[in-house]
């Protein structure tokens, strides 16, 4: 999630929009000149309120029926709502006007209709006809491709514009954004650093830089960037929250708690900050403190799955299985298809020696999300204890296919093969187990005293 410079609405435009909305409420004059109507439509388009923009154009074309610019705005709205054919009919009806905005709209229409070669010709013509302000022309063309997720095409035009003017921060923001979307993070970092060389007080650039470092799991660099952003804009709640998350990812849970409290002081959503603080205390194994903050979060937001499961996990760690189950069941009532809650329920039932119901809970979790090697291994262990060796072996092998690094998985498979009278396969896995743990053979014979001796 990156931040881009927002399009400002100046005081004059605000006044125009205020007058227009008063007119809609039945107050004031209903006359607006073309430029005023363009400002109104642009405002609604920027806000994504295409119906309101279309209504303003209806008024505008009644007042100024010959206005090409208002017709251009109509085409722009059609393109925004995906009605490309209607937009194209308007554009081609005035295609000889030579109007800059119509040229851009025609490029967009061709692009949306898959007529890429024609769109490219128009782009090249527009660039060739431009003697100054080429960077902003290229930026306008790039916006067309960005809106259609054509980031590679956008990069091509942004780089053209950058050659003309390497100090256009708006263009550089879009170039960095495109690199991010293309997962070319190192290039995006270079561009954000260029922006900061132009103006080191652009908090959006510092934030975006922090986000890239966060994605790269370079959390110390992310924190440094967030700190610069907060020095410029201390009230930025999103940056404050991301800084706390970075501390959490580093395992700096005490620092994260302080940062989450700082975020809490900026926002009314205390249920969320209390949830994060609770998770930090859980990681610190301070389970009573964790439960206290999870309960605060739950008090502020009753339908709070994460707080309920957080409390349940802490109670599991405290061997308070019955109390844990009451919270898990509430969590399942909220999200019946949350596979992790069923695992927590199974673990609590195992703690209470209710193995049959624990197995049912594990199986429910696997039915929801099959890719859980740890859960498959837990099921296999229960089957082994019940003497269902063939079933256990199948679960072990399925878990092994998903994750060969599971602790003792080779040893357990060896035991399961032996219990299924397949000592040849048992030896193969016992050798693998011994490579990871020199005590594996000793453990094998403790569990299977009837086996062997094997030649390992």
Steps between C-alpha positions, in 0.01 A plus 500: 500500500674813378397861526495725198477875497133588512346732244432822689171688477578869518287756681348631177386151398354437845296816471372396157403155629330658803294729274408210273385279789300787647333536158408128507338563840289775344707799603692750288549547130505206256746665264860383476747573224682221316816516709300484821310196376825332398632553854181349644518194274871450570428509873233232473717287274786524749260388774372214283149650499432448130121536532540843661751592230258394227225710658729806496573440130126481426464848650811621319387388156162666556680825582779457241381251234798559270772447760758251377667484841178392669450235233852385578401469865198293396730265308730485800212387721398233248856370507501508880189281518622265226267610220781534246283494187294800610818684592654416161195630311531836678875515444488419128220749442746779585823320411623783280481758773864450596404542866761358739249336732320339208831360380559340840146364507543350154823330612314355799208384287730327249690337785184375669375359169824308451609720207847538648684587180265792431529615860878491474499706178288766671737502799805545280327776302405682819858479626642613166271804497610606849789745521477577870330343803581158352534347846139580587377376162676170562353496851148546360557213255638283779187562709296339222701180517519500881120514517495179293781336701732531201801579718769405248355737240466768766867460596603550137328838480601608849864436414455708183366784711772457759768556235339834419468612864666297773357721777129429445406348835145409391641300210756332724232395747313325218821341372581363845141377538522313169829339600333385822214345305753321279683373813813691398552626852864602467411729209213645703739569790734686264212715374374583850852604596506728198173656618650556843805660343261747338308560823595315816179614670267285286357273768320286238835405350643405838190292577511322164869433546420347838231282343741359244760421766221339704405281203868407459506410872768761560317623806773721651518701178120514496494643854758762404287610206182507712682714759584759233137497383375551856750780560336682208143401582472387865123441470525239224317203653582256220874565526483466878322165467746369242795596721346296783452205264865522396614479863271199544649327195847554647392331821543831683177450689562755776576770240197388301276540807620859542443568130150350508414719800626800301272397214215458749539861611433612142187297426164405644536136387639383833370147449761454229797639694400294807493192279852568375629571852343175618683312227830656609448390860409154374833485312674610822322208673336748738167325456303679774594839352415372153159378615431838665559688174314243291204547734522878460485452126207263541314748720530763228410263214293200601516314167878484524630167374868585548451608862301185580762269350777704663345443843445133416864447405624668818271281709634195315851606596382524862346147475156647569334283236135528598517880517680504165226293335231753596686773310580275204135409457406869495766555233360211293151651529643811332710320238394138466741442211811630678722193496734625774216522755421133447868419562491696828183312597672168424803596709279596795310170472828308490596682820177372655566144372193518275689341212203394285353850485849646455543279193166621362611862548831435325318334210260796476798735474658288224171491311503882497872538420679183384848658488584468871795266549514555879132412534538194279786386721286551812225286345757233413625498861147440629450218249827342614387512864173331396692226317370612158844469344407500131290815540777663702758419232288666230466819706874505576588459132257773396652736759849403381411590140398847619792565737802272531643716781236406759672400823540120532289437189755251356510315832122479526471373143761235576300392807177493297658288227628256763153480656370420151757216464707683238847508655669564165327839475547555874879474461500759219326760718693404811822580316360844412395550862849412625657760268296765680516360853763258629253378766244397237591128509488495879157665494382256233589195711342652811171523310549178302691263730394205282678638193832418343779494542522710183814566301511877474 
